[in-house]
């Protein structure tokens, strides 16, 4: 089977890409002082159409992926004359420009916002992180949450996109994990883009991609940024970050250390019934103060062999400890027996995540580039639990002690080629391999009976993949994108000392992607895309680790989970900055968390389960707007989602609205007031019903002495992030609420000193399953 893949890989013949180059520039005044801030615009040579825009920061600007052609370049800055120059791009350009001071008698001064920091193009959203509202933040997750459709979970451990699910995260052409993203310094980020139709070059899980671009600056020296965020929710939280970079003009060394102390508050209540078994339960669980400590650290080294070739090495380590005591009040009716139970649980939880990779990049000739790399990653969790119950006021007694360990190790390698075939065509192709092994150990001791139950579960998974992707430009109107990815996946899971595996699967899948862009005129573009994607469960979801909630309900994992496969068609009409977008999708084996019960079991299980099918559509409009000191981004979409399962009670599915707005007012030279939020109407999705919510946020940001940035933020002002949910499936009728600790007042300060040398660093994650390793 593997030989077939390599034959397919060797003989794949496709097209792609117009030759593209970069333009870098340094801008000075007549006294050879760098211009601190301004606008740089690239027009077509006849000035009829805007091609690209970027911001001039500290005298530097850069355009990437500029097609070979002639252009008109304009540089403007407040207090200076506009500089114009015609340029011809046939190779990478580095320009040094000088602009003259504009002498004007001013009778009054008006503060004008230069550009909207959130833009929309071809259905994709992009944030200019150099905008003070974003650059003053310490945490990159806070920046990411400002993108339309992007939602960060209250515990800050996962990302989701409306109508798309979990995204892949890329740093340039390099995939990174969420842990690696959170270790980035906001100071080094130039932009963050949400790509709704990624090509086949991205992993098959890439239904949506978040693309981060770093600033490009290769100055010698050392740069250090330190920051702190003091957050007030139900409890007080503190986030401390430090990032350092050093460059001698060639090699670059990067390091970071973040230390967070979090007082996590969490609560949920559920009433559920199992009529066939005459069982009814109603419970309320409260975690008043989970004392969580997080330490994130990273070290990276980058060595350029020449302008195109490089070696790099990167490691990250994350440790999280949780000391969580919680109390559960439960009413339980099981047949004729009725109990009122108070449970007190002490959890001591430690999670360690480590990853290290090595990269080598080589330009084989003018038209062919090679990248190869290897990566090792591991995740280790240790959970100790003491469970005490008080039945009907008879007194609290220790019922169980649990020790659970879960460890996974992953080794991955990949090779990628980029081949320029002609001026209008380019081919990307490559292959990857990933091997993962996991062990889950559980020991449950019942002191009263001295019963000792031990479970040990082993899990192995192999993944081989090849891909090819091509782009072809036909005339001046059409761009075609055609690609495919083939993946061979083998899974086996078994209990130790058992002759037969519990899980044994072997699959070969093809994931095609097709896209067409039609340029109507200089301001209008129509695109149509089709893609087939897969979303595999996190490795941790296939373990046997369980968390006690009450004597009749536990939260756990499902070793029988299978991947979700999606077929999706999307379209977008771009008219200037305005986007009109839509899409339809069909998901096979979608996964949702639900309460399940099997006859003769002693407890019910809250776990992720596969359902039969999910279909849906969405259509929406995004309108960015700027006028003087005011910039605004607004988006609205109608979404319809219908979930079906043969064992579930189906109710009529109805469309729901998603509304997003972000407003910014530049009230002073270095001060911006921002407010906005999002709203979701009630969601009826066939099996699951969820509540409506309106989440409002506001912030004030300012900069002192050009080095000290401060921000005061108010999140979830309306205190709306409570998630109601109801469903009836597999004989279980459930209705409950998850209470999120979303309302927050946070004060952030960040100070930067030294020269800027961080942004030359290049490193790619090799393992395409990183997000599946660390839950």
DOKOL-649557 format. One line per 4 residues: for each residue x, y, z of C-alpha. Coordinates in nm, 2 decimals. Example, Ala and Ser with C-alpha at 12.3 -4.5 7.8 and 13.67 -1.06 7.14 Angstrom:
2
1.23:-0.45:0.78  1.37:-0.11:0.71
REM end
This chain:
775
0.00:0.00:0.00  0.28:0.24:0.09  0.45:0.18:-0.24  0.13:0.29:-0.42
0.15:0.62:-0.24  0.51:0.68:-0.34  0.44:0.60:-0.70  0.15:0.85:-0.69
0.38:1.10:-0.53  0.66:1.05:-0.78  0.44:1.08:-1.10  0.20:1.35:-0.98
0.20:1.62:-1.26  0.03:1.95:-1.20  0.07:2.33:-1.26  0.11:2.65:-1.06
0.20:3.00:-0.97  0.30:3.32:-1.13  0.65:3.44:-1.04  0.64:3.65:-0.72
0.89:3.87:-0.55  0.93:4.09:-0.25  0.97:4.47:-0.21  1.14:4.60:0.10
1.22:4.96:0.18  1.38:5.21:0.42  1.23:5.56:0.44  1.42:5.86:0.58
1.38:6.23:0.60  1.63:6.49:0.48  1.82:6.45:0.81  1.85:6.08:0.76
1.61:6.01:1.04  1.37:5.72:1.00  1.01:5.81:0.95  0.82:5.66:1.24
0.49:5.58:1.08  0.31:5.62:0.75  0.13:5.45:0.46  0.28:5.27:0.17
0.06:5.19:-0.13  0.12:4.99:-0.45  -0.09:5.08:-0.75  -0.10:4.94:-1.11
0.13:5.14:-1.34  -0.17:5.34:-1.47  -0.29:5.42:-1.11  -0.63:5.27:-1.19
-0.63:5.00:-0.92  -0.49:4.95:-0.57  -0.28:4.64:-0.56  -0.14:4.63:-0.21
-0.12:4.84:0.11  0.11:4.82:0.41  0.21:5.03:0.70  0.54:5.21:0.74
0.68:5.14:1.09  1.01:5.27:1.22  1.12:5.36:0.87  1.06:5.01:0.73
0.80:4.85:0.50  0.77:4.53:0.30  0.54:4.38:0.04  0.55:4.00:-0.01
0.43:3.78:-0.30  0.43:4.07:-0.56  0.36:3.94:-0.91  0.62:4.04:-1.18
0.50:4.36:-1.34  0.53:4.74:-1.33  0.38:4.94:-1.05  0.34:5.29:-0.90
0.47:5.32:-0.54  0.35:5.59:-0.31  0.47:5.67:0.04  0.28:5.91:0.27
0.34:6.02:0.63  0.18:6.30:0.84  0.39:6.62:0.81  0.58:6.50:0.49
0.52:6.54:0.12  0.39:6.23:-0.06  0.67:6.04:-0.24  0.58:5.87:-0.57
0.80:5.64:-0.79  0.73:5.40:-1.08  0.90:5.06:-1.03  0.94:4.74:-1.23
0.94:4.42:-1.04  1.14:4.14:-1.20  1.34:4.04:-0.89  1.34:4.10:-0.51
1.38:4.48:-0.45  1.53:4.67:-0.16  1.47:5.05:-0.18  1.61:5.34:0.02
1.38:5.64:-0.01  1.40:6.00:0.12  1.09:6.22:0.17  1.07:6.59:0.23
0.91:6.77:0.53  0.58:6.95:0.44  0.58:7.30:0.57  0.22:7.42:0.64
0.07:7.69:0.86  -0.17:7.51:1.08  -0.48:7.69:1.22  -0.61:7.37:1.38
-0.51:7.01:1.42  -0.74:6.71:1.34  -0.64:6.36:1.44  -0.72:6.12:1.15
-0.72:5.74:1.16  -0.52:5.62:0.87  -0.67:5.28:0.79  -0.92:5.02:0.93
-0.71:4.76:1.11  -0.95:4.48:1.00  -0.98:4.42:0.63  -1.18:4.17:0.42
-1.07:4.02:0.09  -1.20:3.71:-0.10  -1.39:3.61:0.22  -1.08:3.62:0.43
-1.03:3.85:0.73  -0.70:4.02:0.83  -0.59:4.22:1.13  -0.31:4.47:1.12
-0.15:4.39:1.46  0.06:4.71:1.44  -0.26:4.91:1.52  -0.22:5.03:1.88
-0.54:4.86:1.99  -0.37:4.52:1.92  0.00:4.60:1.96  -0.06:4.71:2.32
-0.19:4.36:2.42  0.04:4.11:2.59  -0.15:3.79:2.49  -0.17:3.70:2.12
-0.50:3.51:2.20  -0.66:3.85:2.29  -0.56:3.98:1.94  -0.69:3.67:1.77
-1.03:3.70:1.95  -1.09:4.04:1.76  -1.12:3.86:1.43  -1.48:3.81:1.30
-1.62:3.46:1.36  -1.33:3.36:1.58  -1.42:3.25:1.94  -1.17:3.18:2.22
-1.30:2.94:2.49  -1.32:3.10:2.84  -1.04:2.88:2.98  -0.82:3.00:2.69
-0.73:2.65:2.57  -0.91:2.62:2.24  -1.02:2.82:1.93  -1.33:2.77:1.71
-1.46:2.95:1.40  -1.83:3.00:1.34  -1.96:2.75:1.07  -1.60:2.61:1.03
-1.49:2.44:1.36  -1.13:2.42:1.48  -0.87:2.60:1.27  -0.51:2.51:1.17
-0.26:2.77:1.28  0.03:2.87:1.05  0.33:3.10:1.10  0.40:3.21:0.75
0.43:2.87:0.56  0.49:2.69:0.89  0.23:2.51:1.10  0.24:2.57:1.47
0.04:2.45:1.77  -0.18:2.66:1.98  0.08:2.64:2.26  0.35:2.78:2.03
0.11:3.05:1.91  0.05:3.17:2.27  0.43:3.19:2.33  0.47:3.45:2.05
0.53:3.81:2.14  0.26:4.04:2.00  0.54:4.28:1.94  0.68:4.06:1.66
0.35:4.00:1.48  0.26:4.21:1.17  -0.08:4.06:1.08  -0.32:3.77:1.15
-0.54:3.64:0.87  -0.83:3.40:0.87  -0.83:3.20:0.55  -1.16:3.03:0.48
-1.06:2.83:0.17  -0.70:2.70:0.22  -0.53:2.50:-0.06  -0.43:2.13:-0.06
-0.09:2.23:0.06  -0.24:2.27:0.40  -0.33:1.96:0.59  -0.65:1.78:0.52
-0.78:1.90:0.85  -0.75:2.26:0.71  -1.11:2.36:0.66  -1.00:2.70:0.79
-0.65:2.83:0.85  -0.53:3.12:1.08  -0.22:3.27:0.92  0.03:3.47:1.12
0.29:3.69:0.95  0.58:3.83:1.15  0.75:4.17:1.10  1.05:4.15:0.87
1.35:4.33:1.03  1.71:4.20:1.04  1.87:4.46:1.25  2.16:4.35:1.47
2.12:4.36:1.85  1.91:4.24:2.13  1.54:4.31:2.19  1.35:4.23:2.50
0.98:4.27:2.57  0.82:4.22:2.91  0.45:4.24:2.98  0.19:4.17:3.25
-0.18:4.14:3.25  -0.39:4.16:3.57  -0.73:4.01:3.51  -1.03:4.03:3.74
-1.30:3.77:3.68  -1.47:3.57:3.96  -1.11:3.53:4.08  -0.79:3.73:4.02
-0.56:3.61:3.74  -0.21:3.72:3.65  -0.03:3.67:3.32  0.35:3.76:3.30
0.53:3.73:2.97  0.89:3.79:2.86  1.03:3.75:2.51  1.39:3.80:2.41
1.58:3.79:2.07  1.94:3.83:1.98  2.10:3.86:1.63  2.45:3.92:1.51
2.32:4.01:1.17  2.32:3.65:1.05  2.21:3.39:1.30  1.92:3.45:1.54
1.85:3.32:1.89  1.49:3.35:2.03  1.37:3.27:2.38  1.06:3.33:2.58
0.92:3.25:2.93  0.56:3.31:3.04  0.42:3.25:3.39  0.05:3.26:3.45
-0.14:3.22:3.78  -0.51:3.16:3.72  -0.80:3.13:3.96  -1.04:2.93:3.74
-1.41:2.95:3.83  -1.64:2.70:3.66  -1.99:2.57:3.71  -2.25:2.37:3.53
-2.59:2.22:3.60  -2.78:1.94:3.42  -3.10:1.75:3.46  -3.13:1.43:3.27
-3.36:1.14:3.26  -3.34:0.78:3.13  -3.71:0.68:3.11  -3.66:0.32:3.01
-3.45:0.26:3.33  -3.67:0.48:3.55  -3.36:0.70:3.63  -3.37:1.08:3.69
-3.08:1.30:3.80  -3.04:1.67:3.86  -2.71:1.81:3.97  -2.51:2.14:4.02
-2.13:2.14:4.03  -1.92:2.43:4.13  -1.54:2.48:4.11  -1.50:2.80:4.31
-1.12:2.84:4.26  -0.91:2.60:4.06  -0.56:2.72:4.14  -0.40:2.68:3.80
-0.03:2.75:3.72  0.10:2.77:3.37  0.46:2.80:3.26  0.53:2.84:2.89
0.89:2.84:2.77  1.06:2.82:2.43  1.41:2.84:2.27  1.48:2.86:1.90
1.79:2.90:1.69  1.80:3.00:1.32  2.11:2.99:1.10  2.09:3.11:0.73
2.34:2.94:0.51  2.28:3.20:0.23  1.99:3.42:0.12  1.77:3.11:0.04
1.89:2.82:0.25  1.88:2.78:0.63  1.90:2.55:0.93  1.68:2.59:1.24
1.60:2.43:1.57  1.31:2.50:1.80  1.18:2.37:2.13  0.89:2.45:2.36
0.79:2.33:2.70  0.47:2.39:2.88  0.37:2.28:3.23  0.02:2.32:3.38
-0.08:2.22:3.73  -0.44:2.23:3.86  -0.54:2.21:4.23  -0.91:2.19:4.19
-1.15:2.12:4.47  -1.52:2.12:4.38  -1.85:2.04:4.53  -2.15:1.87:4.36
-2.51:1.86:4.48  -2.71:1.58:4.33  -3.07:1.45:4.34  -3.08:1.10:4.21
-3.38:0.87:4.16  -3.29:0.52:4.04  -3.61:0.31:4.03  -3.78:0.34:4.37
-3.45:0.45:4.54  -3.41:0.83:4.60  -3.09:0.99:4.73  -2.97:1.35:4.79
-2.60:1.35:4.77  -2.33:1.60:4.84  -1.99:1.51:4.68  -1.66:1.68:4.76
-1.37:1.61:4.52  -1.01:1.70:4.53  -0.81:1.69:4.20  -0.44:1.72:4.17
-0.37:1.74:3.80  -0.04:1.80:3.62  0.01:1.82:3.24  0.35:1.86:3.06
0.39:1.92:2.69  0.72:1.92:2.50  0.80:1.96:2.14  1.13:1.99:1.95
1.20:2.01:1.57  1.48:2.05:1.33  1.44:2.21:0.98  1.65:2.23:0.67
1.56:2.45:0.37  1.75:2.44:0.04  1.68:2.62:-0.29  1.79:2.35:-0.54
1.77:2.59:-0.84  1.60:2.91:-0.95  1.27:2.73:-0.98  1.27:2.45:-0.72
1.28:2.48:-0.34  1.31:2.19:-0.09  1.21:2.18:0.27  1.25:1.88:0.50
1.22:1.84:0.88  1.17:1.60:1.17  0.98:1.66:1.50  0.94:1.49:1.83
0.65:1.58:2.07  0.51:1.44:2.39  0.23:1.50:2.63  0.21:1.36:2.99
-0.08:1.39:3.23  -0.10:1.27:3.59  -0.43:1.30:3.78  -0.49:1.21:4.14
-0.84:1.23:4.27  -1.00:1.18:4.62  -1.38:1.14:4.61  -1.60:1.18:4.92
-1.98:1.15:4.93  -2.25:1.24:5.18  -2.57:1.04:5.12  -2.89:1.20:5.26
-2.70:1.39:5.54  -2.55:1.08:5.69  -2.20:1.22:5.68  -1.91:1.27:5.44
-1.71:0.95:5.37  -1.41:0.88:5.14  -1.55:0.65:4.87  -1.28:0.64:4.60
-0.92:0.73:4.54  -0.81:0.74:4.17  -0.46:0.76:4.01  -0.47:0.81:3.64
-0.17:0.86:3.40  -0.18:0.93:3.03  0.12:0.97:2.81  0.16:1.01:2.43
0.47:1.04:2.21  0.47:1.14:1.85  0.75:1.13:1.59  0.70:1.30:1.25
0.89:1.38:0.93  0.80:1.56:0.61  0.94:1.68:0.28  0.80:1.97:0.06
0.89:2.09:-0.28  0.79:2.42:-0.44  0.83:2.42:-0.82  0.78:2.73:-1.04
0.69:2.59:-1.38  0.63:2.92:-1.57  0.53:3.28:-1.53  0.17:3.17:-1.47
0.20:2.83:-1.32  0.34:2.67:-1.00  0.34:2.33:-0.84  0.37:2.24:-0.47
0.40:1.88:-0.37  0.53:1.68:-0.08  0.49:1.38:0.16  0.47:1.33:0.54
0.48:1.05:0.80  0.36:1.05:1.16  0.38:0.78:1.42  0.20:0.82:1.76
0.19:0.59:2.06  -0.01:0.64:2.38  -0.05:0.46:2.72  -0.34:0.52:2.96
-0.33:0.38:3.31  -0.60:0.40:3.57  -0.62:0.26:3.92  -0.94:0.30:4.13
-0.93:0.21:4.50  -1.25:0.18:4.71  -1.13:0.20:5.08  -1.45:0.06:5.22
-1.43:-0.27:5.03  -1.05:-0.25:4.96  -1.14:-0.32:4.60  -0.87:-0.22:4.36
-0.95:-0.19:3.99  -0.67:-0.14:3.74  -0.71:-0.06:3.37  -0.43:-0.01:3.12
-0.50:0.08:2.76  -0.25:0.12:2.47  -0.31:0.32:2.15  -0.11:0.33:1.83
-0.17:0.54:1.51  0.02:0.58:1.19  -0.04:0.84:0.92  0.12:0.86:0.57
0.03:1.14:0.34  0.12:1.28:0.00  -0.01:1.60:-0.16  0.01:1.81:-0.48
-0.13:2.15:-0.55  -0.12:2.37:-0.85  -0.23:2.72:-0.95  -0.28:2.84:-1.31
-0.35:3.18:-1.43  -0.54:3.19:-1.76  -0.55:3.53:-1.93  -0.63:3.83:-1.71
-0.96:3.71:-1.57  -0.92:3.35:-1.44  -0.71:3.19:-1.17  -0.75:2.81:-1.11
-0.64:2.62:-0.81  -0.64:2.24:-0.82  -0.50:2.00:-0.56  -0.54:1.67:-0.38
-0.41:1.50:-0.07  -0.40:1.13:-0.01  -0.38:0.99:0.34  -0.33:0.64:0.47
-0.43:0.59:0.83  -0.39:0.29:1.06  -0.52:0.28:1.42  -0.51:0.01:1.69
-0.62:0.03:2.05  -0.62:-0.26:2.30  -0.64:-0.33:2.67  -0.33:-0.48:2.81
-0.33:-0.86:2.84  -0.63:-0.88:2.60  -0.57:-1.09:2.29  -0.81:-0.89:2.07
-0.79:-0.51:2.01  -1.09:-0.29:2.11  -1.02:-0.06:1.81  -0.87:-0.16:1.48
-0.90:0.05:1.17  -0.72:0.10:0.84  -0.83:0.37:0.58  -0.71:0.53:0.27
-0.87:0.86:0.18  -0.84:1.12:-0.09  -0.90:1.49:-0.02  -0.95:1.70:-0.34
-0.96:2.08:-0.35  -1.07:2.29:-0.64  -1.10:2.67:-0.67  -1.18:2.93:-0.94
-1.14:3.30:-0.91  -1.29:3.53:-1.18  -1.19:3.89:-1.19  -1.50:4.09:-1.30
-1.32:4.42:-1.30  -1.06:4.61:-1.10  -1.28:4.61:-0.78  -1.49:4.30:-0.81
-1.38:3.93:-0.79  -1.60:3.62:-0.78  -1.46:3.29:-0.63  -1.60:2.94:-0.61
-1.44:2.66:-0.41  -1.49:2.29:-0.33  -1.30:2.10:-0.06  -1.31:1.76:0.12
-1.16:1.77:0.47  -1.12:1.55:0.77  -1.12:1.63:1.14  -0.96:1.36:1.36
-1.03:1.34:1.74  -0.75:1.45:1.97  -0.53:1.16:2.08  -0.64:1.23:2.44
-1.01:1.17:2.35  -0.92:0.80:2.27  -0.78:0.74:2.63  -0.96:0.58:2.93
-0.90:0.87:3.17  -1.22:0.98:3.35  -1.32:1.27:3.58  -1.57:1.23:3.86
-1.87:1.46:3.86  -2.12:1.28:4.09  -2.18:0.92:4.19  -2.39:0.86:3.88
-2.21:1.08:3.62  -1.85:1.10:3.50  -1.67:1.29:3.23  -1.45:1.08:3.01
-1.33:0.99:2.67  -1.45:0.75:2.39  -1.20:0.50:2.25  -1.44:0.43:1.96
-1.43:0.78:1.81  -1.38:0.80:1.43  -1.29:1.11:1.22  -1.54:1.36:1.08
-1.53:1.39:0.70  -1.66:1.72:0.55  -1.76:1.80:0.19  -1.80:2.18:0.14
-1.87:2.43:-0.14  -1.81:2.80:-0.07  -1.84:3.12:-0.27  -1.74:3.48:-0.22
-1.81:3.80:-0.41  -1.56:4.07:-0.33  -1.67:4.43:-0.41  -1.39:4.66:-0.30
-1.36:4.60:0.08  -1.71:4.45:0.10  -1.75:4.07:0.10  -2.07:3.87:0.02
-2.01:3.51:0.11  -2.18:3.17:0.15  -2.13:2.80:0.17  -2.29:2.46:0.21
-2.15:2.16:0.39  -2.22:1.79:0.47  -2.04:1.63:0.77  -2.02:1.25:0.81
-1.98:1.13:1.17  -1.98:1.47:1.34  -1.87:1.47:1.70  -2.05:1.63:2.00
-2.03:1.60:2.38  -2.34:1.43:2.52  -2.45:1.22:2.82  -2.48:0.85:2.74
-2.59:0.55:2.93  -2.56:0.17:2.86  -2.79:-0.07:3.04  -2.64:-0.24:3.35
-2.37:0.03:3.38  -2.33:0.18:3.72  -2.27:0.53:3.59  -2.36:0.75:3.29
-2.08:0.91:3.09  -2.04:1.26:2.95  -1.82:1.22:2.65  -1.76:1.31:2.29
-1.97:1.09:2.05  -2.00:1.04:1.68  -2.35:1.11:1.53  -2.47:1.01:1.19
-2.48:1.32:0.98  -2.47:1.70:0.98  -2.57:1.94:0.70  -2.58:2.31:0.69
-2.54:2.64:0.50  -2.44:3.00:0.57  -2.46:3.33:0.39  -2.33:3.66:0.50
-2.20:4.01:0.44  -1.89:4.19:0.58  -1.85:4.56:0.55  -1.53:4.74:0.68
-1.56:5.12:0.70  -1.33:5.42:0.79  -1.40:5.79:0.82  -1.16:6.03:0.98
-1.11:5.92:1.35  -1.36:5.64:1.32  -1.30:5.29:1.18  -1.55:5.01:1.18
-1.58:4.64:1.08  -1.93:4.48:1.07  -2.03:4.13:0.97  -2.36:3.95:0.97
-2.44:3.59:0.86  -2.74:3.36:0.85  -2.65:3.00:0.95  -2.84:2.68:0.93
-2.72:2.35:1.09  -2.91:2.02:1.10  -2.78:1.73:1.30  -2.92:1.38:1.26
-2.88:1.05:1.44  -3.09:0.74:1.42  -3.10:0.71:1.81  -3.20:1.08:1.87
-3.52:1.27:1.89  -3.53:1.51:1.60  -3.68:1.86:1.62  -3.72:2.11:1.34
-3.39:2.29:1.26  -3.41:2.67:1.22  -3.16:2.93:1.09  -2.99:3.16:1.33
-2.80:3.49:1.31  -2.44:3.57:1.39  -2.36:3.94:1.42  -2.02:4.09:1.47
-1.91:4.45:1.51  -1.58:4.63:1.61  -1.57:5.01:1.64  -1.25:5.22:1.70
-1.22:5.59:1.77  -0.88:5.76:1.77  -0.96:6.02:2.05  -0.59:6.14:2.08
-0.26:6.09:1.91  -0.17:5.77:2.10  -0.51:5.68:2.25  -0.78:5.46:2.09
-1.12:5.37:2.23  -1.26:5.04:2.10  -1.59:4.87:2.16  -1.79:4.59:2.00
-1.88:4.23:2.04  -2.10:3.96:1.88  -2.45:3.82:1.91  -2.59:3.47:1.84
-2.97:3.41:1.82  -3.13:3.09:1.95  -2.99:2.79:1.77  -3.22:2.49:1.69
-3.00:2.23:1.51  -3.22:1.93:1.48  -3.10:1.73:1.78  -2.94:2.00:1.99
-3.10:2.33:2.10  -2.88:2.62:2.23  -2.95:2.96:2.37  -2.90:3.31:2.23
-2.63:3.54:2.36  -2.50:3.90:2.32  -2.14:3.95:2.42  -2.01:4.31:2.45
-1.65:4.42:2.49  -1.47:4.75:2.52  -1.11:4.87:2.56  -0.89:5.18:2.59
-0.53:5.17:2.47  -0.26:5.43:2.49  0.12:5.45:2.45  0.36:5.65:2.67
0.72:5.74:2.57  0.69:5.52:2.26  0.80:5.22:2.47  0.53:5.17:2.73
0.19:5.05:2.60  -0.11:5.02:2.83  -0.46:4.88:2.78  -0.77:4.86:2.99
-1.02:4.60:2.87  -1.37:4.50:2.96  -1.49:4.16:2.83  -1.83:4.01:2.83
-1.98:4.33:2.98  -2.33:4.18:2.94  -2.23:3.86:3.13  -2.39:3.66:2.85
-2.15:3.37:2.81  -2.37:3.10:2.97  -2.43:2.81:2.74  -2.78:2.64:2.76
-2.81:2.30:2.59  -3.08:2.04:2.55  -3.11:1.71:2.36  -3.26:1.36:2.36
-3.04:1.08:2.23  -2.99:0.71:2.30  -3.27:0.71:2.56  -3.12:1.00:2.75
-3.31:1.33:2.78  -3.08:1.61:2.90  -3.12:1.98:2.97  -2.85:2.20:3.13
-2.63:2.51:3.14  -2.25:2.56:3.14  -2.17:2.88:3.32  -1.86:3.05:3.17
-1.65:3.29:3.37  -1.64:3.54:3.08  -1.69:3.88:3.24  -1.35:4.04:3.29
-1.17:4.36:3.36  -0.81:4.34:3.26  -0.52:4.59:3.28  -0.22:4.51:3.05
0.12:4.69:3.04  0.40:4.61:2.80  0.75:4.76:2.78  1.00:4.71:2.50
1.37:4.79:2.51  1.67:4.72:2.30  1.70:4.68:1.92  1.46:4.47:1.72
1.62:4.15:1.60  1.36:3.89:1.65  1.19:3.88:1.32  1.44:3.69:1.11
1.36:3.37:1.28  1.23:3.08:1.05  1.11:2.74:1.18  0.84:2.50:1.07
0.65:2.24:1.28  0.68:1.91:1.10  0.41:1.72:1.29  0.07:1.78:1.13
-0.11:1.63:1.44  0.03:1.87:1.70  -0.32:2.00:1.79  -0.43:1.64:1.85
-0.15:1.58:2.11  -0.21:1.86:2.36  -0.58:1.89:2.45
REM end
